[in-house]
Amino acid sequence: MDICLRFGIRCKQLREKMNLSQEKFALLIEMDRTYYSSIENGRRNVSIRNIEKIATGFGITIEELMRGV
């Protein structure tokens, strides 16, 4: 499975664990909802800056975010 898709699945799992919609999570991390949606769907090769934003939004380290990807 492609790493972008695996990363998107990991983000979706963590977001759903927080009981947040894509829109609310995207607002929390100051990211466009459609851009974040494309990450979860594995259609984006995410920059390290955006990976950091996502990890911070989940309240975890980048290392924890990447676990299992």
N, C-alpha and C positions, 0 to 999 in steps of 0.2 A: 504494500500500500504506500502511496506517495506521502512524503513527509508533511506536505502542506495539508493534506487531508487528515493525517493523524493528529497534527497540531490543532486543526479545527475541531475535531472530535473531542480532544482534551479540553479545549476552551468551552465547548458546549456543555460538557459534563460538569465542569466547575461552575459555570454560570447557572445551570439548572439546580445545582446543589445549593446555590444562594437564593433560589426562587426568584430570579430576576429575568425579565424579558430582555431580548436583545437590545431593544430601544433604551430601557432603563440602565442596562450595563454600559452601553455606548455613551450615554449621557454622563454616567459616573466617571468614565475614563476620558471624557472629552474627545470622543472619536465619532465620526459620522456613522449612523446606524447601518447604512447600506454597505459601507466599507467593512464594518465589523461583521456583518452578515456574510460577506464574501470570504472573510477569514474562516468563520465556522464551517462554511461550505467547501473549504479547501481550494478556493480559487485565487488566493493571494499568497505571494511569497513575502512574508511579513518582515519589515525592517527590525533591527535590534531595538530601536527606540520604541517602536510600537509593541514589541514583545515586553519591554520593561513596563510600559503603560498598563498592559493587560495584567501582568503579574502583580503590579501594585494595586490594581483594581480588585484582584482576588485576595489581596493581603498576604501574598506568598512571594518567595524568591523566584528568580528566573529558573534556577535549578529545579525547584519544586514544580514549576509550571511545565518544564520540559520532561519531567519524569514520566516514563512510559511512551513518550513520543518516538 
